[in-house]
Structure formats: C-alpha cells, structure tokens
Amino acid sequence: MKVITANRLLNGDVVWLGENQNWVERVTLAKVFEGKDAVASGLEVGATAEKNQEVVGVYEMDVTIEDGVIHPVRLREKIRAAGPTTHPEFGKQAQAVSA
C-alpha cells in the first residue's frame, strides 16, 4: 500500500494526495493506492500539480493500515507526518486533530 506525498510550494508544508485529488495535511486523510497502475495514476496527478506549481517533490511512500488508520512505514515518513522533531509543541503533533 502506498500514498502520494509532496511539499506544498506555497508554504513548504508536507501534504498527501487525498481522495478527491486534493492535497491534505494529514497522512490519515490520504488516499491509499494499491497496485502499480493505481500508484502510477496517483503520481500522474502529483506530476500535474507539480507542473501547476502547487507542490514540489512528489513521490510515493509505503504505508500500513492499523485499526483503520494509515501509518507510514519508514522513519523518515513518520517524522514528516508528525512534524519537526525539535519540540513537540510545534508542527503537526501539536495540533489537536482526530484521525
């Protein structure tokens, strides 16, 4: 299972491709792609958004689903999903948001 991620060009925020081909700020809201064709389709949407200067650095990342919640597999992606590691009062981990 994979999701498509990038950085929003306007402010640098980490974003993920959502269900309606929009960019969401929570990995838990990302659209999950299964299979090479589905991932390729998601990357095409990302490439178009990159061409339109909405996002930069589009790529696919591995995820698992545990209890219905999307979780990044790699440490790098876990950090990107949580926000800065320097202080827990900043970044995405500081925002009170449910799944």
C-alpha positions as CSV (number, residue, x, y, z in Angstrom):
1,M,0.0,0.0,0.0
2,K,1.2,3.4,-0.9
3,V,0.2,7.1,-0.6
4,I,1.5,10.0,-2.7
5,T,3.3,12.8,-0.8
6,A,4.9,16.1,-1.6
7,N,5.5,19.6,-0.1
8,R,3.1,22.4,-0.8
9,L,5.0,25.0,-2.8
10,L,3.3,28.0,-1.1
11,N,4.5,27.3,2.4
12,G,6.6,24.1,2.4
13,D,4.1,22.0,4.4
14,V,4.2,18.3,3.9
15,V,1.0,17.2,2.1
16,W,-0.6,13.9,0.8
17,L,-2.8,13.3,-2.1
18,G,-6.4,12.9,-0.8
19,E,-9.5,11.1,-2.0
20,N,-10.7,13.9,-4.3
21,Q,-7.3,14.6,-5.8
22,N,-6.8,17.4,-3.4
23,W,-3.8,17.8,-1.1
24,V,-4.4,17.1,2.6
25,E,-2.2,18.0,5.6
26,R,-2.7,14.7,7.5
27,V,-1.5,11.3,6.3
28,T,-4.6,9.8,7.9
29,L,-6.7,11.6,5.2
30,A,-4.6,10.4,2.3
31,K,-5.9,8.2,-0.5
32,V,-4.3,4.7,-0.4
33,F,-3.1,3.3,-3.7
34,E,-2.7,-0.5,-4.3
35,G,-1.1,-1.8,-7.4
36,K,1.4,-0.4,-9.9
37,D,-1.3,1.1,-12.1
38,A,-3.1,2.9,-9.2
39,V,0.2,4.3,-7.9
40,A,1.2,5.4,-11.4
41,S,-2.2,7.2,-11.7
42,G,-1.6,9.0,-8.4
43,L,1.9,10.0,-9.4
44,E,0.4,11.5,-12.6
45,V,-2.0,13.6,-10.6
46,G,1.1,14.7,-8.5
47,A,3.1,15.5,-11.6
48,T,0.3,17.7,-12.9
49,A,0.1,19.5,-9.5
50,E,3.9,20.0,-9.6
51,K,3.7,21.4,-13.2
52,N,1.0,23.8,-11.9
53,Q,3.3,24.8,-9.1
54,E,1.0,23.6,-6.3
55,V,3.5,21.1,-4.9
56,V,7.1,20.1,-5.3
57,G,9.0,16.8,-4.7
58,V,6.1,14.3,-5.5
59,Y,6.8,10.7,-4.6
60,E,5.1,7.5,-3.4
61,M,5.6,6.2,0.1
62,D,4.8,2.9,1.8
63,V,2.1,2.8,4.4
64,T,0.3,0.2,6.6
65,I,-3.2,0.4,7.9
66,E,-3.7,-0.5,11.5
67,D,-7.1,-0.3,13.1
68,G,-8.3,1.6,10.1
69,V,-5.6,4.3,10.4
70,I,-2.9,5.0,7.9
71,H,0.7,4.8,9.3
72,P,3.9,5.5,7.4
73,V,6.4,2.6,7.3
74,R,9.8,4.4,7.2
75,L,11.1,6.5,10.0
76,R,11.7,9.5,7.6
77,E,8.0,9.4,6.6
78,K,6.9,9.1,10.3
79,I,8.8,12.2,11.0
80,R,7.4,14.1,8.0
81,A,3.9,13.1,9.2
82,A,4.4,14.2,12.8
83,G,6.3,17.4,12.1
84,P,9.6,18.8,13.5
85,T,11.4,16.6,16.0
86,T,12.9,19.6,17.8
87,H,10.0,20.3,20.1
88,P,6.6,18.6,20.5
89,E,4.8,22.0,20.8
90,F,5.3,22.7,17.2
91,G,4.3,21.0,13.9
92,K,1.5,18.6,13.2
93,Q,1.9,16.8,16.5
94,A,0.9,19.9,18.4
95,Q,-2.4,20.2,16.5
96,A,-5.3,18.6,18.2
97,V,-6.8,16.6,15.3
98,S,-8.6,13.3,15.3
99,A,-7.7,10.6,12.8
